[in-house]
Amino acid sequence: MPAVALAERNEGPGAGEKYPEPPPEVVRVVVRITPQRLVGAIAD
């Protein structure tokens, strides 16, 4: 969810004006890392 939408949802209309939208050529990638196995003291 873009920062503008989050700000307006949480703070009200117009709150997202301080967060400019990035140009369309900007791509954001989210990488989620999840462990395949647990080792060490936490696995016991």
N, C-alpha and C positions, 0 to 999 in steps of 0.2 A: 504494500500500500504506500503510495507516495506520501512524502512528509506533509504536503499541503492538505491532503485528505485527513491525515491523522490530526493535524493541528486544528482543522475546522471541526472535526468530530469532537475533540476533547475541549477546545477552548471557545468554540462558537464561530459563526460566520465571519470571514475576513481575517481570521487568525493566521491563515496560511500565506498571506501576502509577503511575509518575511522570508519565505522559502521559494526561491525561483525554480521553475521547472528546468531540468537539464535539456540541452538540445537533443534532437532525435538521434544523432549519430553516437551519443553516449550510451554505452551498454553496461548495465550492472549485472554482475554474475554473483550468485550466492552459492557457496559450497558448504554443504553440511557433512561434517565428519562424524561418523559413528564407529565405535570400536567393534571389531569382530570377536575379540575375546579379551577377557580381563586376566591380568597376571599380577603377581606381587601380593602385598598385604591386603589389598582391597578384594581380591578374588577369594580369600579364605572364608 
